[in-house]
């Protein structure tokens, strides 16, 4: 009961924050006229553009739902590959020293290189399409998953592993029954960080090499001198990112409750 009251309280506070920002935005642009709407549009203009873009293909040749689905398709594809590779790799590197020694030099070499730096190479390899963008997202996502999964496994207390020894657990049993459950909070943190990294990499890639997607829509809005369209793209990116983060947080809570029940 107390938890529900706290959640309702935080929800109300969050909604109030959004309303305050919108009100301040409206006052600055539509009342005080601190900036012309051709340069910095007000919330009403952005809302009208949002509604119009749901069915209008001007100026970029596609509607907002088409751009959104294009971005989601690439983002989820690259993100899924990054998670499926990054989480197991981080766990293996943390648990088996020989894996860490084998992979670490290459990982430390690739890790500092931003995903955008790979775009020219991926375009040469895969051409213009879904693959170069998915590859950039894969790299950005897998790095975040590897780092957080590795850290989570390494934070397993030695005392817990000794308990496993007392019960006669094998090395793999200790990994599955002790280390991985202990690392779940860090692993889910990695998933949430990776989702943010996936969206940032995707939008940046779409700005450079794409014919559809939210990043492409933002770029075309800039070229067409339609700042309201740029705002619509930015807001959609924020909404989708918030939605996915909320889903991952909900999943984290459910998994944690399931582990505690066991």
Secondary structure, 3 states (H helix, E strand, C coil): CHHHHHHHHHHHHHHHHHHHHHHHHHHHHHHCCCCCCCCCCCHHHHHHHHHHHCCCCCCCCCCHHHHHHHHHHHHHHHHHHHHHHHHHHHHHHHHCHHHHHHHHHHHHHHHCCCHHHHHHHHHHHHCCCHHHHHHHHHHHHHHHHHHHHHHHHHCCCHHHHHHHHHCCCCHHHHHHHHHHHHHHHHHHHHHHHHHHHHHHHHHHHHHHCCCCCHHHHHHHHHHCCCHHHHHHHHHHHHHHHHHHHHHHHHHHHHHHHHHHHC
